[in-house]
Amino acid sequence: VQLQASGGGLVQAGDSLRLSCVASSRTGSRVAMAWFRQTAGKEREFVAAIRWPGDNIFYADSVKGRFTISRDNGAIAINLLMNNLKPEDTAIYYCAAGFSTILSSMTTARGYAYWGQGTLVTVSS
C-alpha cells in the first residue's frame, strides 16, 4: 500500500489550505486514515482521523473547529481542509492508513501501518 499526499504550501496566517491523500490499495474492508504532523525536534503529533464504514472522526484539540477531515466516496482517499491557519500549524504533514485500526488507536501513530512521504505546510505570521 502506498500513500500519496499533496496540497502543502506556504500561506499566511488566517488563510486556508487543503491537503489530500490517496492510497494505492487496501488490505481490509475497514479503512482508517489520518493526518499527523511533525516539526523539527518534536514527536509526530496527531491531527485528525477518519474511519469507515461508520465515519468515526477524531480531531486534536488544537485543530478542532478549524480543520475538517473528509473522505472521497468510492476511493481510498481523504482530504484535510485547514481553515484559519496559524503559524503554529507549520509542520510536515503525514498521511497514514490502517485497515485493522481499532477506535482507541486512531489518535496514535501505532494505529497505522502505512505512511506517506509528508507534505510541508508553512504558515507565515
C-alpha positions, 0 to 999 in steps of 0.5 A: 500500500502506498500513500500519496499526499499533496496540497502543502504550501506556504500561506499566511496566517488566517488563510486556508489550505487543503491537503489530500491523500490517496492510497494505492490499495487496501488490505481490509474492508475497514479503512482508517486514515489520518493526518499527523504532523511533525516539526523539527525536534518534536514527536509526530503529533496527531491531527485528525482521523477518519474511519469507515464504514461508520465515519468515526472522526477524531480531531486534536484539540488544537485543530478542532473547529478549524480543520475538517477531515473528509473522505472521497466516496468510492476511493481510498482517499481523504482530504484535510481542509485547514481553515484559519491557519496559524503559524503554529500549524507549520509542520510536515504533514503525514498521511497514514492508513490502517485497515485493522485500526481499532477506535482507541488507536486512531489518535496514535501513530501505532494505529497505522501501518502505512505512511506517506512521504509528508507534505510541508505546510508553512504558515507565515505570521 
